[in-house]
């Protein structure tokens, strides 16, 4: 283990339990292999990614209408 990681872990040990849980979760995510989308998952996301690439996002009015519809 490198010195910088050892020092960071010492600092995390002094944090409250909820912050320690978050740090542990982040380290676990870093250590895992990246998730690879299936072709079906990619097909579902592709239209949204294309709209985002073109800066085609929902307007504030559209978002407000959705929140209202959801009762939020």
CORBELJO-V408061 format. One line per field, one symbol per residue. burial: 1 if it has 16 or more other C-alpha atoms within 10 Angstrom, else 0. A space follows every 10 residues. Layout:
# CORBELJO-V408061
burial = ???
This chain:
# CORBELJO-V408061
burial = 0000000000 0100000001 0010000000 0000000000 0000000000 0000000000 0000000000 00
